[in-house]
Amino acid sequence: MTISSSLAASVSGLAANATKLATISDNIANSSTPGFKRSVTEFTSLVVG
């Protein structure tokens, strides 16, 4: 694994966590909005190699 691919994997993980936090934040902000349905972010493993 090269340094470039290691950094790409790290960036991908950070982006996934940012998406999860944004989803949680949106759910909290809209929890009292009539008709709002919560969102769920799901993670899956990606095996390369």
Residue frames as a rotation matrix with the C-alpha (Angstrom) as fourth column:
MET 1
0.590 0.807 0.000 0.00
0.807 -0.590 0.000 0.00
0.000 0.000 -1.000 0.00
THR 2
-0.347 -0.722 0.599 1.51
0.701 -0.624 -0.346 3.30
0.623 0.300 0.722 -1.05
ILE 3
-0.806 0.002 -0.591 1.38
0.457 -0.631 -0.626 6.49
-0.375 -0.776 0.508 0.99
SER 4
-0.848 0.506 -0.157 -1.07
-0.500 -0.668 0.550 7.90
0.173 0.545 0.820 -1.55
SER 5
-0.238 0.793 -0.560 -3.53
-0.005 0.576 0.818 5.04
0.971 0.198 -0.133 -1.15
SER 6
-0.460 0.026 -0.888 -3.17
0.861 0.259 -0.438 5.20
0.218 -0.966 -0.141 2.63
LEU 7
-0.921 0.108 -0.373 -4.03
0.022 -0.944 -0.328 8.89
-0.388 -0.310 0.868 2.60
ALA 8
-0.643 0.727 -0.243 -6.95
-0.500 -0.158 0.852 8.25
0.581 0.669 0.465 0.25
ALA 9
-0.229 0.539 -0.811 -8.34
0.544 0.761 0.353 5.65
0.808 -0.360 -0.467 2.65
SER 10
-0.659 -0.076 -0.748 -7.97
0.721 -0.349 -0.599 8.09
-0.215 -0.934 0.285 5.53
VAL 11
-0.921 0.332 -0.205 -9.74
-0.373 -0.904 0.209 10.86
-0.116 0.269 0.956 3.63
SER 12
-0.441 0.782 -0.440 -12.54
-0.171 0.408 0.897 8.46
0.881 0.471 -0.046 2.72
GLY 13
-0.310 0.275 -0.910 -12.99
0.843 0.522 -0.130 7.51
0.439 -0.808 -0.394 6.37
LEU 14
-0.826 -0.032 -0.563 -13.08
0.352 -0.809 -0.471 11.14
-0.440 -0.587 0.680 7.47
ALA 15
-0.807 0.563 -0.176 -15.64
-0.518 -0.533 0.669 11.97
0.283 0.632 0.722 4.78
ALA 16
-0.307 0.703 -0.642 -17.83
0.282 0.711 0.644 9.06
0.909 0.017 -0.416 5.87
ASN 17
-0.424 0.104 -0.900 -17.73
0.905 0.026 -0.424 10.21
-0.021 -0.994 -0.105 9.49
ALA 18
-0.945 0.095 -0.313 -18.53
-0.085 -0.995 -0.046 13.78
-0.316 -0.017 0.949 8.43
THR 19
-0.585 0.771 -0.251 -21.57
-0.333 0.055 0.941 12.48
0.740 0.634 0.225 6.55
LYS 20
-0.223 0.475 -0.851 -22.70
0.726 0.664 0.180 10.52
0.651 -0.578 -0.493 9.61
LEU 21
-0.661 -0.077 -0.747 -22.33
0.652 -0.552 -0.520 13.59
-0.372 -0.830 0.415 11.85
ALA 22
-0.924 0.351 -0.151 -24.23
-0.380 -0.806 0.453 15.75
0.037 0.476 0.879 9.35
THR 23
-0.369 0.813 -0.451 -27.06
0.059 0.504 0.861 13.21
0.927 0.292 -0.234 9.31
ILE 24
-0.278 0.213 -0.937 -27.22
0.936 0.278 -0.214 13.13
0.215 -0.937 -0.277 13.11
SER 25
-0.875 -0.114 -0.470 -27.18
0.255 -0.934 -0.249 16.93
-0.410 -0.338 0.847 13.23
ASP 26
-0.769 0.630 -0.112 -30.01
-0.418 -0.362 0.833 17.15
0.484 0.687 0.541 10.71
ASN 27
-0.222 0.688 -0.691 -32.05
0.490 0.691 0.531 14.61
0.843 -0.221 -0.491 12.67
ILE 28
-0.445 0.002 -0.896 -31.61
0.876 -0.208 -0.435 16.58
-0.187 -0.978 0.090 15.90
ALA 29
-0.959 0.010 -0.282 -32.34
-0.045 -0.992 0.116 19.94
-0.278 0.124 0.952 14.28
ASN 30
-0.581 0.763 -0.281 -35.56
-0.614 -0.186 0.767 18.68
0.533 0.619 0.577 12.71
SER 31
-0.924 0.157 -0.350 -36.76
0.302 0.860 -0.412 16.39
0.237 -0.486 -0.841 15.51
SER 32
-0.509 0.776 -0.373 -39.72
0.340 -0.217 -0.915 18.64
-0.791 -0.593 -0.153 16.32
THR 33
-0.710 0.251 -0.658 -40.66
-0.667 -0.542 0.512 19.39
-0.228 0.802 0.552 12.70
PRO 34
0.176 0.856 0.485 -44.07
-0.451 0.508 -0.734 17.90
-0.875 -0.090 0.475 11.86
GLY 35
0.946 0.310 -0.095 -43.78
-0.238 0.464 -0.853 15.14
-0.220 0.830 0.513 9.26
PHE 36
0.185 -0.953 -0.239 -39.99
-0.968 -0.136 -0.210 14.90
0.168 0.271 -0.948 9.45
LYS 37
0.995 0.011 -0.100 -38.59
-0.001 0.996 0.094 11.41
0.101 -0.093 0.991 8.95
ARG 38
0.494 -0.864 0.097 -35.18
-0.458 -0.164 0.873 10.69
-0.739 -0.476 -0.477 10.36
SER 39
0.634 -0.423 -0.647 -32.31
-0.614 0.234 -0.754 9.76
0.470 0.876 -0.112 8.09
VAL 40
0.765 -0.443 0.468 -29.89
-0.073 0.661 0.746 6.89
-0.640 -0.605 0.473 8.63
THR 41
0.372 -0.741 -0.559 -26.32
-0.903 -0.150 -0.403 6.64
0.214 0.655 -0.725 7.38
GLU 42
0.916 -0.054 0.399 -25.02
-0.069 0.955 0.288 3.11
-0.396 -0.291 0.871 6.89
PHE 43
0.095 -0.956 -0.278 -21.41
-0.950 -0.170 0.261 2.06
-0.297 0.240 -0.924 6.51
THR 44
0.991 0.070 0.113 -20.11
-0.036 0.960 -0.277 -0.94
-0.128 0.271 0.954 4.60
SER 45
0.203 -0.974 0.103 -16.61
-0.123 0.079 0.989 -2.32
-0.971 -0.214 -0.103 4.38
LEU 46
0.899 -0.050 -0.436 -14.73
-0.438 -0.028 -0.899 -2.10
0.033 0.998 -0.047 1.13
VAL 47
0.425 -0.768 0.479 -12.03
0.091 0.563 0.822 -4.70
-0.901 -0.306 0.309 0.66
VAL 48
0.834 -0.257 -0.489 -9.44
-0.551 -0.319 -0.771 -3.83
0.042 0.912 -0.408 -1.95
GLY 49
-0.096 -0.986 0.138 -6.61
-0.956 0.130 0.263 -6.05
-0.277 -0.107 -0.955 -2.99
